[in-house]
Amino acid sequence: MARPSRRPGNLPAETTSFIGRRRELAELRQKLGAARLLSVVGPGGVGKTRLALRAAAEVGRNFRDGTWFVGLGDVHDPRLVHNAAMAALDLRDQAATAPHEVVLRFLRDKRILLVFDNCEHLLDVISPIIRWIVTASPTVTVIATSREPLGIQGEHV
């Protein structure tokens, strides 16, 4: 018997039921159909991550190379943002190649949805990285959660 194909990605499994937020979820799905960069913005504790993950799970079938979660909440050193992305994408460190080049090379021809979570404390670093990814990889879509917008051209908040 053939093994079932495993959908690539690393979205965390939901551990509780998702109640309410239908209007917000529908708006996210609609915007993801037209935009490549979507920021879910609001104060801490309002459910930005949960909403972004639910939307990503629902539209995930549209991304043949998967939906990937890059958690930045525990990243306090801005120099480690690329390493967090590499770890989330299950990429190996290549001593001769800078981490940002490894990430970009991997993403260049992929149809992927990336969820960058908890961007607010790294805006100066993550905004250029996301702008670079969206510009250099035309088939990558990004959802970012933050307490404030990233300030990137083309961002839908």
Phi, psi and omega in degrees: 000135180288146177285140176293143180286139180266128178289126180291151179140175182217027180301134177295145178288144176286134181254350177225165181287153181260114185241133177077196178062023181300317181296314180296319179296317178297320178295319177298313179299318180297314181294326179293339176286339184242339186245153177255351178222116182232127177251129174261113190240140176172173180295163179299140174085006182269356177101025179300313182297314182299318179295316180297318180293321178295316179298316180299318179295322182288327181260002185304328181296342179280356184240098188300334181261009169104175176240129190233137182252124177244100180277125182249002183301325181264004179268111182252342178262114182304334180290349184258005180298315179298323179295323177296319178294318178299315181297316181296322181275002179060042178263146180272144176292134178240109188305326183276353184236134179296145182305322181294328177290322178298315180296311183296318179300319179294317185282338191313316184245018182264150171254094190229149168250120178255134174247109175265117186251140178064058183278344193303324183276359182232023186306320181297333181262316187287327180301311177295327179295313180294319177301317180297316180297312183294324180287317186275341184236090188293351179249012177260135175244144184233134165248129177240138172251138183196163175279347176212156182299157180283334180078034181254137177302135181089357180288133173255124184254000000 
